Amino acid sequence: QFLVDPSWIFGLACVLAPPLVSCTQLVNFSKLAPRECAISRHFVHPIPIAGLLLCLAWVLYCQRGSITLSSRDTRVANWYLVNGFVFKSMMDTFSGSLQAWPTMTAQYNLLEPRYPKPLSDFDSIPVHLSSLLEIAVQVPLCLLVYRAYHQGSKHRYVMEIVLATLQAAGTFYFYLA
C-alpha cells in the first residue's frame, strides 16, 4: 500500500536521488557536485535507518484500533507521515541544518548554500530557524495529524490549519527573508 502512495513515491525518490546523482554521469549540476559514489553509506546510516524504524513503529501504533480511511484520507494522512519522517526531519533538519547525513547534506549544500553556514552568520538564520520550526513544531504536528486521521478525530482540521499556516509562513521566511 505504501509503495503505490504518491507521497511515499515522492519521498523515496527524494531519498534515492543523491546516490543516483553522485553515482551517474547523466546528471552534472556543476563541477562542485559531489561525485563520490557511496550508495551503501547513504542507506546504511543512522538517519535513514532510525527514520524508517521510527516511522514503522508510529504507523503500527497509529493503526491499532484505527478506523477505515477512504482512499483520499489515506493519501492525506500519508502525506503528513512522509512530511514528518522524511522531509521535515531526515532531510531539512538532519541533512540541511545539522549537516548529519553526508550524501544528502552534500546535495542540500549544493542547492542551498546557506545550510553549511554557522548560525552566527546572518545569512544562515532563516534556514536554521526554519529547520528548528520544522523539527520542534511541524514534525510533532504532522505525526499527530496522521494519528488523528487514523483515530477519526475532528481535531485534525485545526491541526491541519495550523500546519498549513506554519508551512506558508516558513516558506516565506525561508525564501524571502
Phi, psi and chi 1 to 4 in degrees:
 res  aa     phi    psi   chi1   chi2   chi3   chi4
   1 GLN       -  -42.9 -175.4 -176.0   41.1      -
   2 PHE   -66.0  -36.1  -77.8  114.6      -      -
   3 LEU   -70.6  -15.7  -64.6  177.5      -      -
   4 VAL  -106.4   -0.2  -64.6      -      -      -
   5 ASP   -76.9  131.2 -178.5   83.4      -      -
   6 PRO   -56.8  -36.0  -20.2   28.4      -      -
   7 SER   -64.3  -43.7  -61.0      -      -      -
   8 TRP   -70.9  -36.4  -79.2  105.3      -      -
   9 ILE   -61.5  -46.4  -68.5  169.9      -      -
  10 PHE   -64.7  -46.0 -178.7   60.3      -      -
  11 GLY   -60.8  -45.0      -      -      -      -
  12 LEU   -66.7  -37.0  -71.3  172.8      -      -
  13 ALA   -62.0  -39.9      -      -      -      -
  14 CYS   -67.4  -36.2  -68.8      -      -      -
  15 VAL   -72.7  -34.6  168.3      -      -      -
  16 LEU   -78.4  -20.7  -68.1  171.1      -      -
  17 ALA   -60.4  -47.2      -      -      -      -
  18 PRO   -56.2  -47.2  -28.0   37.3      -      -
  19 PRO   -67.6  -32.2   14.9  -22.9      -      -
  20 LEU   -65.9  -40.6  -67.7  176.7      -      -
  21 VAL   -66.7  -42.7  167.6      -      -      -
  22 SER   -80.1  -18.1   63.4      -      -      -
  23 CYS  -102.0    0.4  -66.8      -      -      -
  24 THR  -127.4  156.8   66.8      -      -      -
  25 GLN   -96.6    3.8  -65.4  -60.4  -38.2      -
  26 LEU   -67.2  -32.1  -63.2  175.3      -      -
  27 VAL  -115.4  124.4 -179.8      -      -      -
  28 ASN  -135.3   91.1 -170.4    5.8      -      -
  29 PHE   -65.0  -43.9  -70.0  116.9      -      -
  30 SER  -170.5  177.5   74.1      -      -      -
  31 LYS   -70.1  -15.2  -68.0 -173.2 -174.5  -28.7
  32 LEU   -84.9  -12.3  -60.5  175.4      -      -
  33 ALA   -61.4  132.2      -      -      -      -
  34 PRO   -62.8  134.8   11.1  -15.3      -      -
  35 ARG  -117.0    6.3  -75.8  -72.7  167.1 -143.8
  36 GLU   -74.1  116.9 -179.2 -176.3   -1.8      -
  37 CYS   -84.7  102.2 -176.4      -      -      -
  38 ALA  -132.2   64.1      -      -      -      -
  39 ILE   -61.3  -46.0  -67.5  175.0      -      -
  40 SER   -65.4  -37.7   62.2      -      -      -
  41 ARG   -67.8  -25.8  -86.8 -165.4  -40.9  159.8
  42 HIS   -70.7  -43.7 -178.0   71.8      -      -
  43 PHE   -93.8  -31.5  -64.6  107.8      -      -
  44 VAL   -93.6   70.4 -176.8      -      -      -
  45 HIS  -139.7  146.4 -172.5  -82.2      -      -
  46 PRO   -56.9  -32.5  -23.3   30.5      -      -
  47 ILE   -68.1  -55.1  -69.4  175.5      -      -
  48 PRO   -67.2  -33.0   20.5  -29.3      -      -
  49 ILE   -66.7  -48.8  -68.8  170.8      -      -
  50 ALA   -63.7  -41.8      -      -      -      -
  51 GLY   -59.9  -44.5      -      -      -      -
  52 LEU   -64.9  -45.8  176.3   63.7      -      -
  53 LEU   -65.0  -44.0  -68.1  175.3      -      -
  54 LEU   -64.9  -38.5  -71.3  169.8      -      -
  55 CYS   -62.7  -47.1 -178.3      -      -      -
  56 LEU   -61.0  -42.1  -71.3  173.1      -      -
  57 ALA   -63.0  -41.7      -      -      -      -
  58 TRP   -66.3  -42.1 -174.3 -109.1      -      -
  59 VAL   -60.8  -47.3  166.5      -      -      -
  60 LEU   -61.8  -41.5  -68.3  173.1      -      -
  61 TYR   -63.4  -46.4  171.4   73.3      -      -
  62 CYS   -71.6  -28.2  -68.9      -      -      -
  63 GLN   -88.3   -3.8  -69.2 -174.7   -4.2      -
  64 ARG   -69.6  122.9  -74.2 -176.2  -31.9 -175.3
  65 GLY    67.9   20.0      -      -      -      -
  66 SER   -71.8  149.5  173.3      -      -      -
  67 ILE   -77.0  164.5   64.7  166.9      -      -
  68 THR   -81.9  122.0  -58.7      -      -      -
  69 LEU   -92.5  148.1  -63.1  177.3      -      -
  70 SER   -69.2  166.8   67.5      -      -      -
  71 SER   -58.7  -41.6  -65.7      -      -      -
  72 ARG   -62.7  -48.7  177.2 -147.4  172.2  -91.1
  73 ASP   -65.4  -33.3  -75.5   -8.1      -      -
  74 THR   -63.1  -44.9  -61.6      -      -      -
  75 ARG   -64.8  -41.7  -75.4 -169.4  -54.8  -85.1
  76 VAL   -65.3  -46.6  172.8      -      -      -
  77 ALA   -60.3  -42.5      -      -      -      -
  78 ASN   -64.9  -32.3  -77.6  -22.0      -      -
  79 TRP   -61.4  -42.9  177.0 -113.4      -      -
  80 TYR   -66.5  -38.4  -72.3  109.9      -      -
  81 LEU   -63.2  -47.0 -174.3   68.2      -      -
  82 VAL   -64.5  -41.1  170.6      -      -      -
  83 ASN   -60.7  -44.7  -97.8  -67.1      -      -
  84 GLY   -68.4  -45.9      -      -      -      -
  85 PHE   -91.1  -22.9  -82.6  110.2      -      -
  86 VAL  -109.4  -67.0  177.5      -      -      -
  87 PHE   -70.0  -52.6  -62.2  120.3      -      -
  88 LYS   -78.8  -24.4  -64.6 -174.4 -179.2  -53.9
  89 SER  -105.0  -70.3   57.7      -      -      -
  90 MET   -59.0  -42.8  -74.6  179.1   14.1      -
  91 MET   -88.6  -67.3  -67.1  175.9   70.9      -
  92 ASP   -63.2  -48.2  -67.2  -11.5      -      -
  93 THR   -80.9  -57.2  -58.3      -      -      -
  94 PHE   -73.0  -37.2  -72.5  103.2      -      -
  95 SER   -85.9  -40.4  -61.0      -      -      -
  96 GLY   -77.9  -77.1      -      -      -      -
  97 SER   -68.0  -44.2  -78.8      -      -      -
  98 LEU   -85.5  -11.2  -62.2  176.7      -      -
  99 GLN    54.0   43.3  -55.3  -83.7  -65.5      -
 100 ALA  -106.2   -6.6      -      -      -      -
 101 TRP  -123.7   90.6 -172.2   10.5      -      -
 102 PRO   -47.8  -48.1  -27.6   35.8      -      -
 103 THR   -69.7  -37.2   51.5      -      -      -
 104 MET   -73.3  -39.7 -172.9   66.7   76.5      -
 105 THR   -59.2  -41.0  -65.9      -      -      -
 106 ALA   -58.9  -40.7      -      -      -      -
 107 GLN   -70.6  -39.9  -62.5  -56.0  -41.6      -
 108 TYR   -60.7  -45.1  -99.9   67.8      -      -
 109 ASN   -65.9  -31.8  -67.3  -14.1      -      -
 110 LEU   -68.7  -40.1 -173.5   65.6      -      -
 111 LEU   -82.8  -30.2  -64.2  171.2      -      -
 112 GLU  -137.0   97.1  177.8   51.4   72.4      -
 113 PRO   -68.3   -6.3   19.4  -26.2      -      -
 114 ARG   -79.4  -20.4  -64.7  178.8  -66.7  173.8
 115 TYR   -60.0  -46.7  -87.4  120.6      -      -
 116 PRO   -74.5   -8.3   22.1  -28.9      -      -
 117 LYS   -72.9  147.1  -66.5 -179.0  178.9  179.9
 118 PRO   -71.4  159.7   25.5  -32.7      -      -
 119 LEU   -61.3  -24.4 -169.7   54.6      -      -
 120 SER   -70.3  -16.6   59.6      -      -      -
 121 ASP   -82.6  121.1 -172.2  -33.7      -      -
 122 PHE   -54.4  -38.3 -177.1   75.7      -      -
 123 ASP   -63.2  -26.7  -70.8  -16.5      -      -
 124 SER   -85.7  -12.6   75.0      -      -      -
 125 ILE   -56.0  -46.3  -68.2  173.5      -      -
 126 PRO   -59.6  -41.0  -24.8   33.9      -      -
 127 VAL   -70.5  -39.2  -64.4      -      -      -
 128 HIS   -73.3  -37.4  -65.4  -57.5      -      -
 129 LEU   -69.8  -34.3  -72.1 -178.7      -      -
 130 SER   -63.6  -41.5  -66.4      -      -      -
 131 SER   -65.4  -38.2  -69.5      -      -      -
 132 LEU   -63.1  -43.6  179.9   60.6      -      -
 133 LEU   -60.4  -41.5  174.5   66.7      -      -
 134 GLU   -64.0  -51.4  -73.4  178.8  -36.7      -
 135 ILE   -74.1  -33.6 -160.6   68.4      -      -
 136 ALA   -86.3  -30.0      -      -      -      -
 137 VAL  -120.5  -51.9  178.8      -      -      -
 138 GLN   -71.3  -39.9  -69.4  178.1  -43.0      -
 139 VAL   -60.6  -51.6  167.3      -      -      -
 140 PRO   -59.2  -39.0  -23.8   33.0      -      -
 141 LEU   -66.3  -40.5  -81.4  175.3      -      -
 142 CYS   -58.5  -44.4  -77.3      -      -      -
 143 LEU   -69.4  -36.0  -57.8 -177.6      -      -
 144 LEU   -68.8  -35.9  -71.2  173.4      -      -
 145 VAL   -66.2  -42.3  169.7      -      -      -
 146 TYR   -56.2  -47.5  178.0   82.2      -      -
 147 ARG   -64.2  -41.1  179.0  163.3  164.7   70.6
 148 ALA   -61.2  -38.2      -      -      -      -
 149 TYR   -60.1  -46.2  -94.8   92.7      -      -
 150 HIS   -72.8  -18.7  -76.5  -81.8      -      -
 151 GLN   -96.2   -5.9  -60.3  -55.8  -51.2      -
 152 GLY    72.1   23.7      -      -      -      -
 153 SER   -76.3  135.7  172.9      -      -      -
 154 LYS   -76.7  -12.3  -58.3  -61.4  178.7 -161.7
 155 HIS   -64.7  -18.4  -67.0  101.2      -      -
 156 ARG   -60.5  -30.8   74.1  176.8 -168.3 -114.0
 157 TYR   -63.7  -44.3  -59.9  117.5      -      -
 158 VAL   -64.6  -44.4  173.1      -      -      -
 159 MET   -64.2  -36.8  -70.5 -172.2  -75.5      -
 160 GLU   -66.5  -38.6  -74.2 -179.5  -71.6      -
 161 ILE   -64.5  -43.6  -69.6  168.8      -      -
 162 VAL   -62.3  -45.3  169.4      -      -      -
 163 LEU   -63.0  -42.7  -90.3  169.6      -      -
 164 ALA   -63.6  -39.9      -      -      -      -
 165 THR   -66.0  -45.2  -56.9      -      -      -
 166 LEU   -63.0  -39.3  -71.7  171.1      -      -
 167 GLN   -63.6  -45.4 -176.4   66.0   42.5      -
 168 ALA   -63.8  -45.2      -      -      -      -
 169 ALA   -64.6  -42.4      -      -      -      -
 170 GLY   -64.5  -40.1      -      -      -      -
 171 THR   -64.4  -43.5  -59.3      -      -      -
 172 PHE   -60.2  -48.7  172.1   81.3      -      -
 173 TYR   -64.1  -42.4 -176.7   72.8      -      -
 174 PHE   -63.5  -47.0 -175.7   93.5      -      -
 175 TYR   -94.4  -30.1  -71.6  107.8      -      -
 176 LEU  -110.9    0.8  -58.1  174.4      -      -
 177 ALA   -72.5      -      -      -      -      -
